Amino acid sequence: MAGTINKVILIGHLGDEIKMHYFDGGNSIGRFPLATNESYTNKQTGERVTTTEWHNIVVRNKLAEICEKYLSKGDKVYCEGRIKTRQWEQDGVKRYTTEIHVFDMNFLSTKKETQSNQKTQNTNTTTPENTANQNDDLPF
């Protein structure tokens, strides 16, 4: 293969609210941490172990604004992007960070969606008392 590929696919939960920065000219950038989990059973102890990996997610412009509007901490998302490493100098020390620059995202579940589903389920539940009252209104 002659070319190279830099592509990342992640499914995880937002670890914090989206932090937005707006620039002159209408551009914007949003940043948030994304947690992915891996679970396995320790063969020696039989204990279930879960490890969490944190990813620094970066979204830009329209996608950033959509994320800010609809996503909040704990929401589950599917992200596609590429790995980018930045470096800078702070107090004479070189610093590095690795980020995932996302260009495509699907919202898998949001807290707002989950809460509205729970409210709908709670109002639609039928109890024996409700069933008895409903039968009394029948014309026959």
SERODO-904985 format. One record per residue (C-alpha): residue number from 1; residue in three letters; x, y negated, z. Coordinates in Angstrom, 1 decimal. Each point is the difference from the previous one (the first is absolute). Layout:
REM SERODO-904985
+-----+--------+--------+--------+--------+
! num ! residu !     c1 !     c2 !     c3 !
+-----+--------+--------+--------+--------+
! NUM !    ala !      X !      Y !      Z !
...
+-----+--------+--------+--------+--------+
REM end
This chain:
REM SERODO-904985
+-----+--------+--------+--------+--------+
! num ! residu !     c1 !     c2 !     c3 !
+-----+--------+--------+--------+--------+
!   1 !    met !    0.0 !    0.0 !    0.0 !
!   2 !    ala !    1.5 !   -3.3 !   -1.1 !
!   3 !    gly !   -2.0 !   -2.4 !    2.2 !
!   4 !    thr !   -0.5 !   -0.3 !    3.8 !
!   5 !    ile !   -3.1 !   -0.2 !    2.1 !
!   6 !    asn !   -0.7 !   -1.9 !    3.2 !
!   7 !    lys !   -3.5 !    0.9 !    1.1 !
!   8 !    val !   -1.5 !    0.5 !    3.4 !
!   9 !    ile !   -3.4 !    1.4 !    0.9 !
!  10 !    leu !   -1.2 !   -0.3 !    3.6 !
!  11 !    ile !   -3.2 !    0.7 !    1.8 !
!  12 !    gly !   -0.1 !   -1.4 !    3.5 !
!  13 !    his !   -1.5 !   -2.3 !    2.6 !
!  14 !    leu !    0.7 !   -3.7 !    0.5 !
!  15 !    gly !    2.0 !   -0.6 !    3.1 !
!  16 !    asp !   -0.9 !   -3.7 !    0.3 !
!  17 !    glu !   -2.0 !   -2.8 !   -1.6 !
!  18 !    ile !    1.3 !   -1.3 !   -3.3 !
!  19 !    lys !    2.3 !   -3.0 !    0.3 !
!  20 !    met !   -0.5 !   -2.4 !   -2.9 !
!  21 !    his !    2.3 !   -2.7 !   -1.4 !
!  22 !    tyr !   -1.2 !   -2.5 !   -2.6 !
!  23 !    phe !    2.3 !   -1.8 !   -2.4 !
!  24 !    asp !   -0.3 !   -3.1 !   -2.2 !
!  25 !    gly !   -1.6 !    0.9 !   -3.4 !
!  26 !    gly !   -2.5 !    2.4 !    1.5 !
!  27 !    asn !    2.2 !    3.0 !    0.6 !
!  28 !    ser !   -0.3 !    2.0 !    3.2 !
!  29 !    ile !    1.7 !    3.0 !    1.7 !
!  30 !    gly !   -1.4 !    2.3 !    2.6 !
!  31 !    arg !    2.0 !    2.3 !    2.3 !
!  32 !    phe !   -1.2 !    2.8 !    2.3 !
!  33 !    pro !    1.4 !    3.2 !    1.6 !
!  34 !    leu !   -1.4 !    3.4 !   -1.2 !
!  35 !    ala !    0.2 !    3.1 !    2.1 !
!  36 !    thr !    0.2 !    3.5 !   -1.6 !
!  37 !    asn !   -0.1 !    3.1 !    2.2 !
!  38 !    glu !    1.5 !    3.5 !   -0.3 !
!  39 !    ser !   -1.1 !    2.8 !    2.3 !
!  40 !    tyr !    1.7 !    3.4 !    0.5 !
!  41 !    thr !    0.1 !    2.7 !    2.6 !
!  42 !    asn !    3.3 !    0.4 !    2.0 !
!  43 !    lys !    0.8 !    3.7 !   -0.5 !
!  44 !    gln !    1.9 !    0.3 !    3.3 !
!  45 !    thr !   -2.7 !   -1.6 !    2.3 !
!  46 !    gly !   -3.1 !    0.4 !   -2.2 !
!  47 !    glu !   -0.8 !   -3.6 !    0.7 !
!  48 !    arg !   -1.6 !   -2.2 !   -2.7 !
!  49 !    val !    2.3 !   -2.9 !   -0.8 !
!  50 !    thr !   -1.0 !   -3.1 !   -2.0 !
!  51 !    thr !    2.6 !   -2.5 !   -1.3 !
!  52 !    thr !   -0.9 !   -3.5 !   -1.3 !
!  53 !    glu !    2.0 !   -1.8 !   -2.7 !
!  54 !    trp !   -0.5 !   -3.7 !   -0.4 !
!  55 !    his !    0.1 !   -1.8 !   -3.3 !
!  56 !    asn !    0.3 !   -3.7 !   -0.7 !
!  57 !    ile !   -2.7 !   -0.8 !   -2.7 !
!  58 !    val !    0.1 !   -3.1 !   -2.2 !
!  59 !    val !   -2.9 !   -1.0 !   -2.2 !
!  60 !    arg !   -0.2 !   -3.1 !   -2.2 !
!  61 !    asn !   -2.4 !   -2.6 !   -1.3 !
!  62 !    lys !   -3.6 !    1.4 !   -0.7 !
!  63 !    leu !    0.7 !    3.4 !    1.6 !
!  64 !    ala !    1.3 !   -1.8 !    3.1 !
!  65 !    glu !   -3.2 !   -2.1 !    0.2 !
!  66 !    ile !   -2.2 !    3.0 !   -0.4 !
!  67 !    cys !    1.9 !    1.9 !    2.7 !
!  68 !    glu !   -0.3 !   -2.9 !    2.3 !
!  69 !    lys !   -3.8 !   -0.3 !   -0.5 !
!  70 !    tyr !   -0.9 !    3.7 !    0.3 !
!  71 !    leu !    2.7 !    1.8 !    2.0 !
!  72 !    ser !    0.8 !    0.0 !    3.7 !
!  73 !    lys !    2.1 !    2.0 !    2.5 !
!  74 !    gly !   -0.8 !    3.7 !   -0.1 !
!  75 !    asp !   -1.4 !    0.2 !   -3.5 !
!  76 !    lys !    1.1 !    2.8 !   -2.3 !
!  77 !    val !    1.4 !   -0.9 !   -3.4 !
!  78 !    tyr !    1.6 !    1.6 !   -3.1 !
!  79 !    cys !    3.0 !   -2.0 !   -1.3 !
!  80 !    glu !    2.2 !    0.2 !   -3.1 !
!  81 !    gly !    3.1 !   -2.1 !   -0.3 !
!  82 !    arg !    3.7 !    0.0 !   -0.2 !
!  83 !    ile !    2.8 !   -0.2 !    2.6 !
!  84 !    lys !    1.9 !   -3.2 !    0.3 !
!  85 !    thr !    2.8 !   -0.8 !    2.4 !
!  86 !    arg !    0.7 !   -3.6 !    1.1 !
!  87 !    gln !    3.0 !   -1.3 !    1.8 !
!  88 !    trp !    0.7 !   -3.3 !    1.8 !
!  89 !    glu !    2.4 !   -1.5 !    2.5 !
!  90 !    gln !   -1.1 !   -1.1 !    3.4 !
!  91 !    asp !    2.5 !   -1.4 !    2.5 !
!  92 !    gly !    2.9 !    1.4 !   -2.0 !
!  93 !    val !   -1.5 !    3.5 !    0.0 !
!  94 !    lys !   -1.2 !    1.7 !   -3.2 !
!  95 !    arg !   -3.5 !    1.3 !    0.4 !
!  96 !    tyr !   -1.9 !    2.4 !   -2.3 !
!  97 !    thr !   -3.6 !    1.1 !   -0.4 !
!  98 !    thr !   -1.7 !    2.5 !   -2.3 !
!  99 !    glu !   -3.4 !   -0.9 !   -1.3 !
! 100 !    ile !   -2.7 !    1.6 !   -2.1 !
! 101 !    his !   -1.2 !   -2.5 !   -2.6 !
! 102 !    val !   -3.5 !    1.2 !   -0.8 !
! 103 !    phe !   -1.6 !   -0.6 !   -3.4 !
! 104 !    asp !   -3.0 !    2.3 !    0.4 !
! 105 !    met !   -2.1 !    0.8 !    3.0 !
! 106 !    asn !   -3.3 !    1.8 !    0.8 !
! 107 !    phe !   -1.9 !   -0.5 !    3.3 !
! 108 !    leu !   -0.8 !    3.5 !    1.4 !
! 109 !    ser !   -1.7 !   -1.1 !    3.2 !
! 110 !    thr !   -0.5 !   -3.3 !    1.7 !
! 111 !    lys !   -1.0 !   -0.6 !    3.6 !
! 112 !    lys !   -2.9 !   -2.1 !   -1.3 !
! 113 !    glu !   -1.2 !    2.9 !   -2.1 !
! 114 !    thr !    0.4 !    2.5 !    2.9 !
! 115 !    gln !   -1.9 !   -2.3 !    2.4 !
! 116 !    ser !   -2.9 !   -0.6 !   -2.4 !
! 117 !    asn !   -0.2 !    3.8 !   -0.6 !
! 118 !    gln !   -0.2 !    0.6 !    3.7 !
! 119 !    lys !   -2.7 !   -2.6 !    0.4 !
! 120 !    thr !   -2.0 !    1.6 !   -2.8 !
! 121 !    gln !    0.4 !    3.5 !    1.5 !
! 122 !    asn !   -1.1 !   -1.3 !    3.4 !
! 123 !    thr !   -3.2 !   -1.6 !   -1.3 !
! 124 !    asn !   -0.9 !    3.0 !   -2.2 !
! 125 !    thr !    0.3 !    2.6 !    2.7 !
! 126 !    thr !   -3.2 !    1.8 !    0.8 !
! 127 !    thr !   -0.7 !    0.9 !    3.6 !
! 128 !    pro !   -2.8 !    2.3 !    1.1 !
! 129 !    glu !   -1.9 !   -3.0 !    1.4 !
! 130 !    asn !    0.2 !   -1.8 !   -3.4 !
! 131 !    thr !   -1.3 !    3.1 !   -1.8 !
! 132 !    ala !   -3.0 !    0.4 !    2.4 !
! 133 !    asn !   -0.9 !   -3.7 !   -0.5 !
! 134 !    gln !    0.3 !    0.3 !   -3.8 !
! 135 !    asn !   -2.4 !    3.0 !    0.0 !
! 136 !    asp !   -2.7 !   -2.0 !    1.9 !
! 137 !    asp !   -0.2 !   -2.5 !   -2.9 !
! 138 !    leu !   -0.9 !    2.6 !   -2.6 !
! 139 !    pro !   -3.6 !   -0.3 !   -1.4 !
! 140 !    phe !   -0.8 !    3.7 !    0.2 !
+-----+--------+--------+--------+--------+
REM end
